[in-house]
Amino acid sequence: MSNPDDASRTDPNNGYIDGVDSGELAEADGNTLSLTPAQHERLKNRLHGERFADIRRADQRYLVIGRGGDDGPGKRRRTVCALLDERRSATAFRLEDFGFTGEEVELWAPAFDILSGMATHVVGVLEDYDGGHVWELGYLYHHQSHIRDVLWLLKRVYETEAKRREQYDNGMAASHLAALEEAAGDHVISWTVPEDLPDAVKEIPATPE
């Protein structure tokens, strides 16, 4: 994990984002995040700015991942983000805050990699296994060894077995998330109805464990 106290995440001598090797931008061997120079420039332009500076200045940095959208799970995820953002010397953020959309998959992966590396906490709001957040959580588990220290999962528990099967009926995602939950251990916090979320968020410590 990159040192969160670094004065800057960019190298002013070459203009590239720290953590992205300019020599690998065009490689596509399946093991690296491949970007063309033009894509990398778009990534850098999106990440630079006041929001990025706010994150660097904060003592506690919460990257909140989960379903998007304007209502339902997306609305509850924004609620979690707002609650964490209210904490003293803290900031909470989502990839969408930097203008990344689901259509820009080639930028989403490296942006997620960089922002999760800056985070003191990665908070997953989990209600189902349908969406890009499942990929994000799987990516964290497979590629970032520090995940056990920074990940907190707010997992919704349904009152009936039928509803649980309906929401979590995805075999491949289930296996990924089961491994991730095992790695997270007591960092998995259960909630049942939206009214439970504020109390669930309070269980996330203000400082990393």
C-alpha positions as CSV (number, residue, x, y, z in Angstrom):
1,M,0.0,0.0,0.0
2,S,1.4,3.4,-0.9
3,N,2.3,5.7,1.9
4,P,-0.8,7.9,2.6
5,D,1.3,10.6,4.0
6,D,3.1,11.2,0.7
7,A,3.0,14.9,-0.2
8,S,1.7,14.1,-3.6
9,R,0.5,11.1,-5.6
10,T,2.0,12.4,-8.8
11,D,5.6,12.8,-10.0
12,P,6.0,16.4,-11.2
13,N,8.9,15.4,-13.4
14,N,7.0,13.2,-15.7
15,G,3.3,14.0,-15.1
16,Y,2.3,10.4,-14.5
17,I,0.2,9.2,-11.5
18,D,2.2,7.5,-8.8
19,G,1.6,3.8,-9.0
20,V,1.1,3.7,-12.8
21,D,4.3,2.9,-14.7
22,S,4.5,4.8,-17.9
23,G,6.4,1.9,-19.5
24,E,3.5,-0.4,-19.1
25,L,0.7,1.8,-20.3
26,A,0.3,0.0,-23.6
27,E,1.0,-3.5,-22.4
28,A,-1.9,-6.0,-22.4
29,D,-0.6,-9.3,-20.9
30,G,-3.7,-9.8,-18.7
31,N,-1.8,-9.0,-15.5
32,T,-1.3,-5.2,-15.7
33,L,-3.7,-2.3,-15.9
34,S,-3.1,-1.4,-19.5
35,L,-3.7,2.2,-20.7
36,T,-2.8,4.1,-23.8
37,P,-1.2,7.5,-23.3
38,A,-4.5,9.2,-24.2
39,Q,-6.4,7.1,-21.6
40,H,-3.8,7.8,-19.0
41,E,-4.1,11.5,-19.6
42,R,-7.9,11.2,-19.1
43,L,-7.4,9.3,-15.9
44,K,-4.9,11.9,-14.6
45,N,-7.2,14.8,-15.5
46,R,-10.2,13.2,-13.7
47,L,-8.2,12.4,-10.5
48,H,-6.4,15.8,-10.2
49,G,-8.4,18.6,-8.6
50,E,-9.8,19.9,-5.4
51,R,-11.5,16.6,-4.5
52,F,-8.3,14.7,-4.8
53,A,-6.5,17.3,-2.7
54,D,-9.2,17.0,0.0
55,I,-8.6,13.3,0.2
56,R,-4.9,13.7,0.6
57,R,-5.4,16.2,3.4
58,A,-7.8,14.1,5.5
59,D,-6.6,11.9,8.3
60,Q,-9.2,9.3,7.6
61,R,-10.2,8.5,4.0
62,Y,-13.2,6.3,3.4
63,L,-13.7,4.8,-0.1
64,V,-17.3,3.7,-0.3
65,I,-18.1,1.0,-2.9
66,G,-21.4,-0.7,-3.8
67,R,-24.4,-0.4,-6.1
68,G,-24.8,2.9,-7.9
69,G,-28.1,4.6,-9.0
70,D,-30.3,7.3,-7.6
71,D,-32.5,5.2,-5.3
72,G,-32.6,1.9,-3.4
73,P,-29.1,0.5,-2.9
74,G,-27.5,3.6,-4.5
75,K,-29.3,5.9,-2.2
76,R,-28.3,3.9,0.9
77,R,-24.7,3.8,-0.3
78,R,-24.7,7.6,-0.5
79,T,-26.2,7.7,3.0
80,V,-23.2,5.6,4.3
81,C,-20.9,8.0,2.5
82,A,-22.5,11.0,4.1
83,L,-22.4,9.6,7.6
84,L,-18.7,8.7,7.3
85,D,-17.9,12.1,5.7
86,E,-19.4,13.8,8.9
87,R,-16.6,12.4,11.0
88,R,-13.9,14.7,12.3
89,S,-10.9,15.0,10.1
90,A,-12.4,12.5,7.6
91,T,-13.6,12.4,4.1
92,A,-15.7,9.8,2.3
93,F,-15.8,9.4,-1.5
94,R,-16.9,7.2,-4.4
95,L,-15.4,6.7,-7.8
96,E,-18.5,8.5,-9.3
97,D,-17.3,11.7,-7.4
98,F,-14.5,11.9,-10.0
99,G,-16.8,11.6,-13.0
100,F,-16.0,7.9,-13.8
101,T,-18.9,6.1,-15.4
102,G,-19.8,2.5,-16.0
103,E,-19.0,3.0,-19.7
104,E,-15.3,3.8,-19.0
105,V,-14.3,0.3,-17.8
106,E,-10.7,0.9,-19.0
107,L,-10.4,3.9,-16.6
108,W,-12.5,2.5,-13.8
109,A,-10.0,-0.3,-12.9
110,P,-6.8,1.9,-12.5
111,A,-8.8,4.7,-10.8
112,F,-10.2,2.2,-8.3
113,D,-6.7,0.8,-7.8
114,I,-5.3,4.3,-7.0
115,L,-8.1,5.5,-4.8
116,S,-8.3,2.3,-2.8
117,G,-4.6,2.6,-2.2
118,M,-5.1,6.0,-0.7
119,A,-8.0,4.9,1.5
120,T,-7.5,4.3,5.2
121,H,-10.9,2.4,5.0
122,V,-12.6,0.7,2.1
123,V,-16.3,0.3,3.0
124,G,-18.4,-2.0,0.9
125,V,-22.2,-1.6,1.1
126,L,-23.4,-5.0,0.1
127,E,-27.1,-5.8,-0.6
128,D,-26.8,-8.3,-3.5
129,Y,-24.3,-9.8,-6.0
130,D,-25.6,-7.9,-9.0
131,G,-23.3,-5.1,-10.2
132,G,-19.8,-3.8,-10.7
133,H,-19.2,-3.6,-7.0
134,V,-18.8,-7.4,-7.0
135,W,-15.9,-7.0,-9.5
136,E,-14.4,-4.3,-7.3
137,L,-14.6,-6.5,-4.2
138,G,-13.1,-9.4,-6.1
139,Y,-10.4,-7.2,-7.4
140,L,-9.5,-6.1,-3.9
141,Y,-9.3,-9.6,-2.6
142,H,-7.2,-10.9,-5.4
143,H,-4.8,-8.0,-6.0
144,Q,-4.4,-6.0,-2.8
145,S,-2.9,-7.8,0.1
146,H,-3.6,-5.0,2.6
147,I,-7.3,-5.7,2.2
148,R,-7.6,-7.4,5.6
149,D,-6.5,-4.3,7.3
150,V,-8.7,-1.7,5.5
151,L,-11.9,-3.4,4.4
152,W,-15.2,-3.2,6.2
153,L,-18.3,-4.8,4.7
154,L,-21.8,-3.6,5.6
155,K,-23.7,-6.7,4.5
156,R,-27.5,-6.7,4.3
157,V,-29.1,-9.8,5.9
158,Y,-32.6,-10.7,4.7
159,E,-35.3,-11.9,6.9
160,T,-36.4,-14.9,4.7
161,E,-34.3,-17.6,3.0
162,A,-36.3,-17.0,-0.2
163,K,-35.3,-13.3,-0.3
164,R,-31.7,-14.1,0.6
165,R,-31.5,-16.5,-2.4
166,E,-33.1,-14.0,-4.7
167,Q,-30.5,-11.3,-3.8
168,Y,-27.4,-13.4,-3.5
169,D,-28.1,-16.0,-6.2
170,N,-24.8,-15.7,-8.2
171,G,-22.5,-18.7,-7.8
172,M,-19.3,-17.1,-9.0
173,A,-19.8,-13.9,-7.1
174,A,-20.8,-15.9,-4.0
175,S,-17.5,-17.8,-4.0
176,H,-15.5,-14.6,-4.4
177,L,-17.4,-12.8,-1.6
178,A,-17.3,-15.8,0.7
179,A,-13.5,-15.7,0.5
180,L,-13.5,-11.9,1.0
181,E,-15.8,-12.1,4.0
182,E,-13.5,-14.8,5.6
183,A,-10.5,-12.5,5.1
184,A,-12.4,-9.5,6.5
185,G,-13.4,-11.5,9.6
186,D,-15.0,-9.3,12.3
187,H,-15.0,-6.4,9.8
188,V,-18.3,-7.8,8.4
189,I,-21.2,-5.8,9.9
190,S,-24.7,-7.1,9.4
191,W,-27.8,-4.9,8.9
192,T,-31.4,-5.9,8.0
193,V,-33.5,-2.8,7.2
194,P,-32.3,0.7,6.0
195,E,-33.1,2.1,9.5
196,D,-30.2,-0.1,10.8
197,L,-27.6,1.5,8.6
198,P,-26.6,4.4,10.9
199,D,-25.9,2.1,13.8
200,A,-24.0,-0.3,11.4
201,V,-21.8,2.6,10.2
202,K,-21.0,3.5,13.9
203,E,-19.3,0.1,14.3
204,I,-16.7,1.1,11.8
205,P,-13.8,2.6,13.9
206,A,-12.7,6.1,13.2
207,T,-9.1,4.9,13.0
208,P,-7.8,1.8,11.2
209,E,-7.4,-1.2,13.4
